[in-house]
Amino acid sequence: FLDGFVDVLQAFGVQEGKNGVSIAAGICTQRNGSEESDLAFRLENQTHFSVPTKQLFPDGSFPVDFSVLATLRALKGSQSFLLSVYDVRGVQQLGVEIGRSPVFLYEDQLGQPAPEDYPHFRRVNLADGKWHRIALSVEGENVSLSVDCEDPLILPLKRSKQPVVSIEGITLLGARRPDEDVFEKVRHPGS
């Protein structure tokens, strides 16, 4: 999440050999001036991580406007969650679903928007077995998705005027519920 940048992989304690995590080649197999490939974390089936959401937001609140940046490769043909935020009642407040038609799930304190109004990026396929850099940004009443540095697709986000996402709950990485699909995620430089 930007606005006080949080390295999600570090916050979740993702590391090789832990909970079915292994190291794989990353997005760049060769860089100028380096003989080494980028490294990525590969999360096997049934692998997920969870942390109390407040651990990701030490300033005490979830930002109203925010961005999620990721470099990932989803299994070809899959439809899975990259990130899910739940409140203490078990209500999914936020979800980034990656696949043939990515969906952004969002529910503020007033239950807005309704599920039928969740932004659905129908012209995007992130489950083609290739590496992608994605930037999902929420600002005001819009959500945008940029893939591989292309111009963003912008969709309406029908949320309340003063939306609140509670940090009193848990956040899952790599799953909607603790039993979902496989992702490879690139390590941030310097981590």
C-alpha positions as CSV (number, residue, x, y, z in Angstrom):
1,F,0.0,0.0,0.0
2,L,1.3,3.4,-0.8
3,D,0.7,6.5,1.3
4,G,3.2,5.5,3.9
5,F,4.6,2.6,1.8
6,V,4.3,-0.9,3.3
7,D,6.4,-3.7,2.0
8,V,3.7,-6.4,2.3
9,L,6.1,-9.4,1.7
10,Q,8.3,-8.2,4.6
11,A,5.3,-7.5,6.8
12,F,3.9,-11.0,6.3
13,G,7.3,-12.6,6.9
14,V,7.4,-14.3,3.5
15,Q,10.7,-16.1,3.2
16,E,12.1,-19.2,1.5
17,G,11.4,-22.5,3.2
18,K,8.5,-21.1,5.2
19,N,4.9,-22.4,4.7
20,G,5.5,-23.8,1.2
21,V,7.5,-20.8,-0.1
22,S,10.3,-21.4,-2.6
23,I,12.6,-19.3,-4.7
24,A,12.1,-19.0,-8.5
25,A,13.4,-16.9,-11.3
26,G,11.7,-13.5,-11.4
27,I,10.5,-11.2,-14.1
28,C,13.9,-10.2,-15.4
29,T,16.1,-13.1,-16.3
30,Q,19.0,-10.8,-17.3
31,R,19.7,-7.2,-16.4
32,N,22.4,-5.0,-17.8
33,G,25.5,-5.1,-15.8
34,S,24.4,-8.2,-13.8
35,E,24.7,-11.9,-14.5
36,E,22.0,-12.8,-12.0
37,S,18.3,-13.2,-12.5
38,D,15.7,-11.5,-10.4
39,L,14.4,-13.8,-7.7
40,A,10.8,-14.3,-6.9
41,F,8.9,-16.1,-4.1
42,R,6.7,-18.9,-5.3
43,L,3.7,-19.7,-3.1
44,E,2.5,-23.3,-3.6
45,N,-1.1,-24.5,-3.5
46,Q,-2.6,-24.0,0.0
47,T,0.1,-21.5,0.9
48,H,-1.1,-18.2,2.4
49,F,0.0,-15.7,5.0
50,S,-2.1,-13.7,7.4
51,V,-1.3,-10.9,9.8
52,P,-3.4,-8.5,11.9
53,T,-4.3,-5.6,9.6
54,K,-3.1,-3.1,12.2
55,Q,0.4,-4.5,11.8
56,L,0.4,-3.2,8.2
57,F,-0.8,0.3,9.3
58,P,1.2,1.4,12.4
59,D,-0.2,4.9,12.1
60,G,-3.6,3.5,13.2
61,S,-5.8,3.9,10.1
62,F,-6.4,2.5,6.7
63,P,-5.8,5.3,4.1
64,V,-8.9,6.5,2.2
65,D,-7.0,6.7,-1.0
66,F,-4.3,4.1,-1.7
67,S,-2.4,2.0,-4.2
68,V,-1.4,-1.6,-4.4
69,L,1.7,-2.3,-6.5
70,A,2.7,-5.9,-7.4
71,T,4.8,-7.9,-9.8
72,L,3.4,-11.3,-10.2
73,R,2.7,-14.4,-12.4
74,A,-0.5,-16.2,-11.8
75,L,-1.2,-19.7,-13.0
76,K,-2.6,-19.8,-16.5
77,G,-6.4,-19.8,-16.4
78,S,-6.6,-19.2,-12.7
79,Q,-8.8,-16.8,-10.8
80,S,-7.4,-16.1,-7.3
81,F,-7.0,-13.5,-4.7
82,L,-3.7,-11.6,-4.2
83,L,-4.8,-9.8,-1.1
84,S,-7.9,-9.8,1.2
85,V,-8.7,-7.6,4.2
86,Y,-11.3,-8.8,6.7
87,D,-12.8,-6.9,9.7
88,V,-13.3,-8.6,13.1
89,R,-16.8,-9.8,12.0
90,G,-15.2,-11.8,9.1
91,V,-16.6,-9.4,6.5
92,Q,-14.2,-9.0,3.5
93,Q,-13.7,-5.3,3.2
94,L,-11.2,-5.3,0.4
95,G,-10.0,-7.9,-2.1
96,V,-7.8,-7.9,-5.1
97,E,-8.8,-10.8,-7.3
98,I,-6.3,-11.6,-10.1
99,G,-7.3,-13.7,-13.2
100,R,-8.9,-13.6,-16.6
101,S,-11.1,-10.6,-15.5
102,P,-9.7,-9.0,-12.3
103,V,-12.1,-7.8,-9.7
104,F,-11.6,-5.2,-7.0
105,L,-13.8,-6.0,-3.9
106,Y,-14.4,-3.1,-1.6
107,E,-16.8,-2.6,1.2
108,D,-16.7,0.4,3.5
109,Q,-18.3,0.9,6.9
110,L,-21.7,1.5,5.3
111,G,-21.5,-1.6,3.0
112,Q,-20.8,0.5,-0.1
113,P,-20.5,-0.4,-2.9
114,A,-23.0,-3.3,-3.3
115,P,-21.4,-6.6,-4.6
116,E,-23.0,-6.1,-8.0
117,D,-21.1,-2.7,-8.3
118,Y,-17.6,-4.1,-7.6
119,P,-15.2,-2.8,-10.3
120,H,-14.6,-5.6,-12.8
121,F,-11.8,-5.2,-15.3
122,R,-13.3,-7.4,-18.0
123,R,-10.7,-6.5,-20.8
124,V,-7.7,-7.6,-18.7
125,N,-6.2,-11.1,-18.5
126,L,-3.6,-11.5,-15.7
127,A,-3.9,-15.3,-15.7
128,D,-2.0,-15.9,-18.9
129,G,1.1,-17.5,-17.2
130,K,3.2,-14.4,-17.9
131,W,4.8,-11.9,-15.5
132,H,2.9,-8.7,-15.0
133,R,3.5,-5.4,-13.1
134,I,0.2,-4.1,-11.8
135,A,-0.7,-0.9,-10.1
136,L,-4.2,-0.7,-8.6
137,S,-5.1,2.8,-7.3
138,V,-8.1,4.0,-5.4
139,E,-8.7,7.7,-5.4
140,G,-12.0,9.4,-4.6
141,E,-14.8,7.6,-6.4
142,N,-12.6,5.8,-8.9
143,V,-10.3,2.8,-9.0
144,S,-7.7,2.4,-11.7
145,L,-5.7,-0.6,-12.9
146,S,-2.5,-0.2,-14.9
147,V,-0.9,-3.4,-16.2
148,D,2.7,-3.4,-17.5
149,C,3.0,0.4,-17.4
150,E,0.1,0.8,-19.9
151,D,-2.4,3.6,-19.6
152,P,-4.7,2.7,-16.7
153,L,-8.3,1.5,-17.0
154,I,-10.5,3.6,-14.7
155,L,-13.8,2.3,-13.2
156,P,-16.2,3.9,-10.8
157,L,-16.0,2.9,-7.1
158,K,-19.4,3.7,-5.6
159,R,-18.3,4.1,-2.0
160,S,-19.4,6.5,0.8
161,K,-18.3,10.1,1.0
162,Q,-16.1,9.3,4.0
163,P,-15.3,5.7,3.6
164,V,-13.6,3.7,6.4
165,V,-11.9,0.3,6.2
166,S,-11.3,-1.1,9.6
167,I,-7.8,-2.2,10.6
168,E,-9.3,-4.3,13.5
169,G,-9.2,-7.7,11.7
170,I,-6.8,-9.7,9.5
171,T,-5.2,-9.4,6.1
172,L,-4.5,-12.5,3.9
173,L,-1.8,-12.6,1.3
174,G,-2.2,-15.1,-1.6
175,A,-5.8,-16.1,-0.8
176,R,-9.4,-15.0,-0.3
177,R,-9.7,-17.7,2.3
178,P,-6.7,-19.7,3.7
179,D,-6.9,-22.4,0.9
180,E,-6.3,-20.7,-2.5
181,D,-4.1,-20.6,-5.5
182,V,-0.4,-20.1,-6.5
183,F,1.4,-16.8,-7.1
184,E,5.0,-15.9,-7.6
185,K,5.9,-12.5,-6.2
186,V,9.1,-10.6,-6.9
187,R,11.1,-9.5,-3.9
188,H,11.5,-5.8,-3.6
189,P,15.1,-4.6,-4.2
190,G,17.1,-4.5,-1.0
191,S,14.8,-6.9,0.9
